[in-house]
Amino acid sequence: MTQPTRPSVTCDQGSSTIGGTAAQATTSSSATSGSNYQRDRLGRRPEIGVGGQPQICFPRPRSAQQPVLFSLMNSSEAAMKKTLPKSHLSRVIIHDNRITQRIYEMEVSALEKTKKKISHYYEHLKKKFMTEQLRKLGRWREESVNSNRYLTFGIPPPV
């Protein structure tokens, strides 16, 4: 008692068309002309089973259409995101932006502190200059008063 041989079933990895399975499901002895037609049409060799057994080949199931990536990224970032979907690229970019923002804020605060210091130093130098000028002016007045006493020759100064 021999059991009838069952046809082998495989999954066609490269085929995305369903029309290629009809000629492959028939036996090789009865469909040589159909197989040649199929080979010429699709550019493949016909599948020949071992011992003349029919071989049934199913195409891979089609997946749902790929979702379109929509973002405000430029194309290179979008391509990087598409090729590395499980990467933490967005987190890295956000982290890098935070670090850059922090550095920028530190530079701005340091610049503001420097401006304040320079402003205070400028005010200090201006005040020092003015006091020195007032001191000189006062000393010149005293000297001029003292020298005018000797130069008056008895003429009283105007009142």
Secondary structure, DSSP 8 states (H G I E B T S, - for coil): -------EEEEESS---STHHHHHHS-TTT-HHHHHHHHHHHT------GGG--EEEEE------------SS-HHHHHHHHH-TTS-HHHHHHHHHHHHHHHHHHHHHHHHHHHHHHHHHHHHHHHHHHHHHHHHHHHHHHHHHHHHHHHSTT-----
